[in-house]
Amino acid sequence: MKNIKLIVTLVVVLAAVFIGAWVVQDNALKTGLVLLGFQLAELPVGLWVLVFFFCGVVVGVALCYPANFALKRQSRQLVKKLQKLDVELSLARNESAAD
């Protein structure tokens, strides 16, 4: 299973690199940007698109982490509660069988 996950991850990364190189090649016009009053480097438009796309992905993932951690905590609490209820149910069944 680990090998399949590694292969799939490798294929996805290689596809992303290939598509990124394709975007940069197709959008080779160099342009400079001014960000908050600072002149940024003059790079191809395709590279700027990839940089800002990557930054957006990073920000999106970072903003999802608090909700993810809250859901994991809630899941752990519910699993503990379920285990406790299973123990109570098995005890009640044993008591009813003994009567």
Secondary structure, 3 states (H helix, E strand, C coil): CHHHHHHHHHHHHHHHHHHHHHHHHHCCCEEEEEECCEEEEEEEHHHHHHHHHHHHHHHHHHHHHHHHHHHHHHHHHHHHHHHHHHHHHHHHHHHHHHC
